[in-house]
Structure formats: structure tokens, C-alpha cells
């Protein structure tokens, strides 16, 4: 997909909305020195182009009792002589399963073949253990797992660098 040609004003609008997506069009327009109508047209264009995918509320995981953040590297099984079509089927099946696991808040296909990095947010070690043994390890394609736990959040942002 070709990259949308954006100017400095578009980038300002995006920067403002990344910080606070609940601002009214009037408030965004004031912050980027634009009148409301052209500002709204630009926002609509950015939405239609898929640059702005959707608006969300960011929740505090600790206050919701979901204080354990784990990163799990998953290696999927690949049988000898397996065709590329069959390998793709294993990937597709695993990705479809991951989409239904609420504990997985991020899933990334990594550069190594059949490897994924999962970001898992759960209440505690007991919840993590239960998820691992009753869900992840029961998936037929999972061959190997490596888990790491976040001790402290040093930086966490959803804002993309727009410079």
C-alpha cells in the first residue's frame, strides 16, 4: 500500500490526536492553527486513508488487577518434508487461535520462520501458569516456549514518532 503524502499540518493533527483522541474537532483545529472545516476534512481524509485506524481508551492494567506482563517467544512445529503450503496452514491456524485468547494483547510474527512473540497481560503468576498449561501448551503446533517477565515499565507509549 502506498504511503499517504502528508504535510506538516497533517502531522500536527496526528500528533495532537495521539496525545488525546477525545478532543473535539474545534479543539484540534485550535491546536494546529486551522479553522474547523478544513481540520475536519483533513481528519476524515486521514481516517479514510487508514492512517487513523480507530480511537481507543487506554486502561491502567494494574488498577484492573492485570499486573503481570509477560513476553513469550513461541516456536511452532515444522515437520520434515512439510510443504510451504502446509507451513502456512500451521501459521494460519495458530494466528486464528491467538485471536481468541484475551490474555494475548499483542502477537507479532518474527523474522525466524514459525516464530511469534506474544505479549500477555494477566493478573498474576497463577493466571499466567493456567493460561500456559491450559491454552498455549495445548495448541498442537506449539513446539517450544520461552517466557520473560516485565519487572518495571520504563516507557510505554502508543504514540508513533512523526518527525
C-alpha positions as CSV (number, residue, x, y, z in Angstrom):
1,X,0.0,0.0,0.0
2,X,1.5,3.4,-1.0
3,X,2.3,5.8,1.7
4,X,-0.1,8.8,2.0
5,X,1.5,12.1,1.1
6,X,1.1,14.1,4.3
7,X,2.1,17.7,5.0
8,X,3.2,19.4,8.2
9,X,-0.3,20.2,9.2
10,X,-1.4,16.6,8.9
11,X,1.4,15.5,11.1
12,X,0.5,18.1,13.7
13,X,-3.1,16.8,13.7
14,X,-1.9,13.3,14.2
15,X,0.4,14.4,17.0
16,X,-2.4,16.1,18.8
17,X,-4.8,13.2,18.4
18,X,-2.2,10.7,19.6
19,X,-2.0,12.5,22.9
20,X,-5.7,13.0,23.2
21,X,-8.1,11.3,20.8
22,X,-11.2,12.7,22.6
23,X,-10.6,16.3,21.6
24,X,-13.3,17.9,19.6
25,X,-12.6,19.0,16.1
26,X,-12.7,22.6,17.3
27,X,-10.0,21.9,19.9
28,X,-7.8,20.0,17.4
29,X,-8.2,22.9,14.9
30,X,-7.2,25.5,17.5
31,X,-4.1,23.5,18.5
32,X,-2.9,23.2,14.9
33,X,-3.9,26.7,13.9
34,X,-6.5,25.7,11.4
35,X,-10.2,26.6,11.1
36,X,-12.6,23.7,12.0
37,X,-13.9,22.8,8.5
38,X,-10.5,22.2,6.8
39,X,-9.3,20.4,10.0
40,X,-12.3,18.1,9.9
41,X,-11.7,17.4,6.2
42,X,-8.1,16.5,6.9
43,X,-9.1,14.2,9.8
44,X,-11.7,12.5,7.7
45,X,-9.1,12.0,4.9
46,X,-6.6,10.6,7.4
47,X,-9.3,8.2,8.7
48,X,-10.4,7.1,5.1
49,X,-6.7,6.5,4.2
50,X,-6.3,4.2,7.2
51,X,-3.7,6.4,8.8
52,X,-6.0,6.8,11.8
53,X,-7.2,3.2,12.3
54,X,-9.5,3.8,15.3
55,X,-9.9,5.6,18.6
56,X,-9.5,3.8,22.0
57,X,-9.4,4.3,25.7
58,X,-6.1,3.3,27.3
59,X,-6.7,1.4,30.5
60,X,-4.5,1.0,33.6
61,X,-3.7,-2.7,33.8
62,X,-2.6,-2.5,37.5
63,X,-5.8,-0.8,38.6
64,X,-7.7,-3.5,36.8
65,X,-5.8,-6.3,38.6
66,X,-3.8,-7.3,35.5
67,X,-0.4,-6.5,36.9
68,X,1.7,-9.3,35.3
69,X,3.1,-8.6,31.8
70,X,4.9,-11.4,30.1
71,X,6.6,-11.8,26.7
72,X,6.5,-15.3,25.3
73,X,8.5,-16.4,22.3
74,X,6.7,-19.2,20.6
75,X,8.3,-21.6,18.2
76,X,5.9,-23.7,16.1
77,X,6.5,-27.2,15.0
78,X,7.7,-27.8,11.4
79,X,7.8,-31.4,10.3
80,X,10.5,-32.6,7.9
81,X,9.3,-32.5,4.3
82,X,6.5,-30.1,5.1
83,X,5.5,-28.1,2.1
84,X,5.3,-24.3,2.2
85,X,1.6,-24.6,1.9
86,X,1.4,-26.8,5.0
87,X,3.7,-24.4,6.9
88,X,1.4,-21.5,6.0
89,X,-1.6,-23.6,7.2
90,X,0.1,-24.1,10.6
91,X,0.8,-20.4,10.9
92,X,-2.8,-19.5,9.9
93,X,-4.2,-22.0,12.4
94,X,-2.0,-20.6,15.2
95,X,-2.8,-17.0,14.4
96,X,-6.6,-17.8,14.4
97,X,-6.3,-19.4,17.8
98,X,-4.3,-16.4,19.2
99,X,-7.0,-14.0,18.0
100,X,-9.4,-15.7,20.5
101,X,-7.1,-15.6,23.6
102,X,-7.9,-12.5,25.6
103,X,-4.7,-12.8,27.6
104,X,-2.7,-12.2,24.5
105,X,-2.7,-8.4,23.9
106,X,-0.1,-8.4,21.2
107,X,1.1,-11.1,18.7
108,X,4.0,-10.5,16.3
109,X,5.3,-12.8,13.6
110,X,9.1,-12.6,14.0
111,X,11.9,-12.9,11.4
112,X,12.7,-16.5,12.3
113,X,10.4,-19.0,10.5
114,X,7.4,-20.1,12.5
115,X,8.3,-17.9,15.5
116,X,6.0,-15.5,17.2
117,X,6.3,-13.1,20.1
118,X,3.3,-12.8,22.4
119,X,2.6,-10.0,24.8
120,X,0.5,-11.5,27.6
121,X,-1.3,-9.4,30.3
122,X,-2.7,-11.4,33.2
123,X,-3.5,-11.0,36.9
124,X,-0.6,-12.9,38.4
125,X,1.7,-15.9,38.1
126,X,-1.1,-18.3,38.8
127,X,-3.2,-16.9,36.0
128,X,-0.1,-17.0,33.7
129,X,0.6,-20.6,34.6
130,X,-3.0,-21.5,34.0
131,X,-3.0,-19.8,30.5
132,X,0.2,-21.5,29.6
133,X,-0.8,-25.0,30.6
134,X,-4.5,-25.0,29.6
135,X,-4.3,-22.9,26.5
136,X,-0.9,-22.2,24.9
137,X,0.8,-25.5,25.5
138,X,-2.3,-27.4,24.4
139,X,-2.1,-25.9,20.9
140,X,-0.9,-28.7,18.6
141,X,1.6,-26.6,16.7
142,X,3.5,-25.2,19.7
143,X,6.9,-26.8,19.9
144,X,8.9,-24.5,22.2
145,X,8.3,-21.5,24.5
146,X,10.5,-19.0,26.2
147,X,9.0,-16.6,28.7
148,X,10.3,-13.2,30.0
149,X,8.5,-11.0,32.6
150,X,8.5,-7.3,32.8
151,X,9.8,-6.1,36.2
152,X,9.0,-2.4,35.6
153,X,7.6,-0.3,32.9
154,X,10.2,2.3,31.9
155,X,8.5,3.6,28.9
156,X,5.2,2.7,27.3
157,X,3.5,4.8,24.6
158,X,1.1,4.3,21.7
159,X,2.3,7.5,20.0
160,X,4.3,6.9,16.8
161,X,7.3,9.1,16.0
162,X,6.0,11.5,13.4
163,X,9.1,13.7,12.8
